[in-house]
Amino acid sequence: MPRLAPVRVLLVGSGGREHALAWKLAQSPSVSDLHAAPGSPGIARLGACHPIRAEDAEGLLALAHSLDVDLVVIGPEGPLVAGVADVLRPAGIPVFGPSGAAARIEGSKAFAKEVMVASGVPTAARHAIARPPCVVKADGLASGKGVFVCHTEAELGEALAAVAALQSGFLVEELLEGDEVSLFAICDGRTPVALPPAQDYKRAFDGDAGPNTGGMGSYAPVPGLDQADVEELVAAIHRPLLAELERRDAPFVGLLYAGLMLTDDGPRVLEFNCRFGDPETQSVLPLLEGDLAEALAAAALGELSGVEPSLAPGAAVTVVLTAAGYPGGDDRGSAIMGVEEAEREGALVFHAGTALQGDRLVTNGGRILGVTGRGETLAQARETAYRAAGRISFEGARRREDVALAAAGGRTYALRP
């Protein structure tokens, strides 16, 4: 693909994923100006932030026109499912992010299941009756907290009460056993370009105990899954899904994220997301070399054919620091200390839920920071991440201690036994 002329990029969002995207886009030789709406204290170190909500489509349209941007990159699922891209594209603004119709692949679990069945994508069977063991899923968006694994009647009762409170409907699926893997692909409506597979940690506590969260940590790549495995997964999962969405006049342009379970019967799709995962992005992007803006712009323009991401050697591990009560509660206004010390340890520190009070960095959410370590091996990357995370403190700070522990110790993964 020919090199882009210098482009002005508007990044939509404010979380750790968006900070990681801003960090990578700021390194792109093709980016002349980086803007974000609304951004965060971390993103403000990389580009100009504008106080416009990610869901404010008309406000973003006016901002994009005033800045004369060449590319809008939408990070969070909320504005994508709400159709923000559908307001920007008709105005002639290239957007990396799917239409509202295509984003239903995440916005509705029932729609996603229907599309998977129609396209032959391997997935968990849907159950007509809720009976343990099973998985109960809220149909709509739930910030990663709408999936309930139920082994007992008591767990099932709690799950049904939780999804009823979300008021989004629900579906029940078979409970699959195996190892979970996240596989991202940049898509232009027809062509998927895969990024390194990652593994994230959804449960709140060590040993995969406690409730689901938006993500407590991640690492990439996944040992044992080579390029041939990735190509096999893309052929079986991403390509047929893209073809089915195009057949439904909802071509998917953006980041198609497949959450997979590697079962004894082969890989199965647990869910699709319509955007970069969080915190997997914080571990995947440090492994990419080359110009990310070029790849995202090519996808937005429908010209992804021929684009091949260049991968750096080594591995990355991300440890998430959360408020004490997360995922049930958050923390706002507590002073955060030690970020500069963590960065001096060689880590990247991505802001997920922070704010500035004057010149003081404070907490502003449930997931507060993501600390990413890089190394030649997963063990080295993990050591850097935890050493740096230990430099950071705020009242009630909590983290998992087992992120990437098994993989760093030599465990490998496979598509099938």
C-alpha angles and dihedrals in degrees: 000000000000115000115266123243111248108294135200111227129201113199116199118211143044110229137100092275091055092047089054090048091049090049091053096040090051087061093053112112089212094059114093098171131017121200130174136197116232094343127173140248089272094049090047088068089062105037146349116296124210124199098239122124118243091237095051099101096175092046091050091048092053091046093049090052093046091051093041090226122190098203136023117202113196113204111181128063095229098071091039094054089044089058102248089149089057090062095047102043098057087054089062097256115138109233131195099208134073128267119259089259093054093041088063084086083082101020093063123033089193091055091047091052091050092051093046092052091047093049097043095243110159110247144147117291117254117236125216092206128046106236127146134283091052145107121249116204129190107233096224136048116304105164091254092306101095100087120091124188109208122196096158140037089250092055090047091053091051091048094051090050091050095050090045088056090053089057093211104111122247145225133213124225139179115272109249122203125211143068122321122227131179118217120188125197128186106224136193096191096280110023123065121201111194126220125205114295116251139190124220134193112233102172120088099232142042117284091031091286127148133028127331116268137186086268135302099204146329145200139202145240106029109230113239097025107103131185092272090056091049091050090049091052093048091050093050099040119016100038098051091044092052090049092051093049090049089050087055091053090251104108112188115235113175138038115337109199118195116198104205138191115207100215131178086259094052134271119332128188113242095182145334124232125197098219145036111301123245121249094006091070090062089060099037101049095057087061094057122093125192132037113329092184090060092054094046092046091049090053092047090052094046093246104113096125109117096021112128120176116230113226128213118223120252135038143277132215126193124200117193120216113208141181115271094254099043128165090021095041144010139214129235130187102013114137116250117214135184103034093126090047090052091051090050087058086065098259131129113234115205120195113230103162112007138125139182123246100190102310093333120106112224139175119270111172147359102291104044109176140359117213114201124195124192129202146148088264135026089249092056092045091049092050091052093047095051095041090053093043088056089062092062123081140174132153111293095000112175136183141166115257098204104062108141090350097131095041092047088051092059105272115147132196133218138194090239138356 
